[in-house]
Amino acid sequence: MSACDTCKQPGACCTRMHLRSEGDSDVALSFWADDLPMLRGLIRMAEWGLPFIPYAVAQEFSDKDGRKYQRLQYRCVDLGSDGRCMNYEHRPQLCRDYEPLSDPLCVMYEPPA
């Protein structure tokens, strides 16, 4: 039995994702605030073959010149009303690799003391 089987908020991890990569590629997941970031985020997920859609601004930053850019919050379109994946056998590798309890994305995460 996994932590997901006893989760107190099933699917919460799939509705408040902040997608990012390591290194310089992290910038690719942020968009200029005046450049339709929600549309750009949707296009990026489609390019990567991921079932996530942007639905909120997670963070907003300014560069050294004061131009604002945003990191978006995503949710999975394959999430059922019960909080479970409706496409589990064909879920992306990103989802397969995620370890429940490993970080604050999981509602049952407990930081080390």
C-alpha positions as CSV (number, residue, x, y, z in Angstrom):
1,M,0.0,0.0,0.0
2,S,1.4,3.4,-0.9
3,A,0.9,6.8,0.7
4,C,-1.5,7.6,-2.2
5,D,-3.9,4.9,-0.9
6,T,-4.3,6.7,2.4
7,C,-4.0,10.3,1.2
8,K,-6.2,12.8,3.0
9,Q,-6.5,15.0,-0.2
10,P,-6.3,12.6,-3.2
11,G,-5.1,14.5,-6.3
12,A,-3.9,17.6,-4.5
13,C,-0.4,16.9,-5.9
14,C,-1.8,16.9,-9.4
15,T,-3.6,20.2,-9.1
16,R,-0.9,22.5,-7.7
17,M,2.2,21.6,-9.6
18,H,5.0,24.1,-10.3
19,L,6.9,22.6,-13.1
20,R,10.6,23.3,-13.3
21,S,13.8,21.7,-14.5
22,E,17.3,21.8,-13.2
23,G,19.9,24.2,-14.4
24,D,19.4,26.9,-17.0
25,S,16.4,25.1,-18.5
26,D,14.3,26.3,-15.5
27,V,13.9,29.6,-17.4
28,A,11.9,27.8,-20.0
29,L,9.1,27.3,-17.5
30,S,8.7,31.0,-16.8
31,F,7.1,33.4,-19.2
32,W,7.0,37.1,-19.6
33,A,3.8,38.5,-17.9
34,D,2.9,40.6,-20.9
35,D,3.3,37.7,-23.3
36,L,0.2,35.6,-22.7
37,P,1.9,33.2,-20.1
38,M,-1.1,30.9,-19.8
39,L,-1.2,30.3,-23.5
40,R,2.6,29.8,-23.6
41,G,2.4,27.4,-20.7
42,L,-0.3,25.4,-22.5
43,I,1.8,25.3,-25.7
44,R,4.9,24.2,-23.8
45,M,3.1,21.3,-22.1
46,A,1.7,20.1,-25.4
47,E,5.2,20.3,-26.9
48,W,6.4,18.1,-24.1
49,G,3.4,15.7,-24.4
50,L,2.4,16.4,-20.8
51,P,-1.3,16.4,-19.8
52,F,-1.0,19.5,-17.7
53,I,-2.8,22.9,-18.2
54,P,-1.8,26.2,-16.6
55,Y,-4.5,27.7,-14.4
56,A,-2.9,30.1,-12.0
57,V,0.2,32.2,-11.5
58,A,2.4,30.5,-8.9
59,Q,5.0,33.2,-8.7
60,E,5.8,36.5,-10.3
61,F,9.3,37.9,-10.6
62,S,11.0,41.0,-12.1
63,D,14.2,41.0,-14.0
64,K,16.9,43.6,-13.4
65,D,15.2,46.0,-15.8
66,G,11.8,45.6,-14.0
67,R,10.1,43.5,-16.6
68,K,7.8,41.0,-14.9
69,Y,7.7,37.3,-15.7
70,Q,5.7,34.5,-14.2
71,R,5.9,30.9,-13.2
72,L,2.6,29.1,-13.6
73,Q,0.7,26.6,-11.5
74,Y,-0.5,23.5,-13.4
75,R,-3.1,20.8,-13.0
76,C,-3.5,17.5,-14.7
77,V,-6.4,17.0,-17.1
78,D,-6.4,13.3,-16.5
79,L,-7.4,13.7,-12.8
80,G,-10.7,12.1,-12.0
81,S,-13.3,13.5,-9.6
82,D,-12.0,11.1,-6.9
83,G,-8.5,12.5,-7.2
84,R,-7.1,9.5,-9.0
85,C,-5.4,9.3,-12.4
86,M,-7.9,8.3,-15.1
87,N,-5.0,7.4,-17.4
88,Y,-2.7,5.6,-14.9
89,E,-1.3,3.0,-17.3
90,H,-0.2,5.7,-19.8
91,R,0.8,8.4,-17.4
92,P,3.9,10.4,-18.2
93,Q,7.4,9.5,-16.9
94,L,7.3,12.6,-14.7
95,C,4.3,11.2,-12.8
96,R,5.8,7.7,-12.7
97,D,9.0,9.1,-11.1
98,Y,7.3,11.2,-8.5
99,E,7.8,9.7,-5.0
100,P,4.9,10.4,-2.5
101,L,6.0,12.0,0.7
102,S,9.2,13.3,-1.0
103,D,8.4,17.1,-1.0
104,P,5.8,19.7,-0.1
105,L,3.8,18.9,-3.2
106,C,2.5,15.9,-1.3
107,V,-0.1,17.0,1.3
108,M,1.2,14.2,3.7
109,Y,4.9,15.4,3.5
110,E,6.6,16.0,6.8
111,P,9.8,18.0,6.6
112,P,12.8,16.5,8.4
113,A,13.2,17.6,12.0
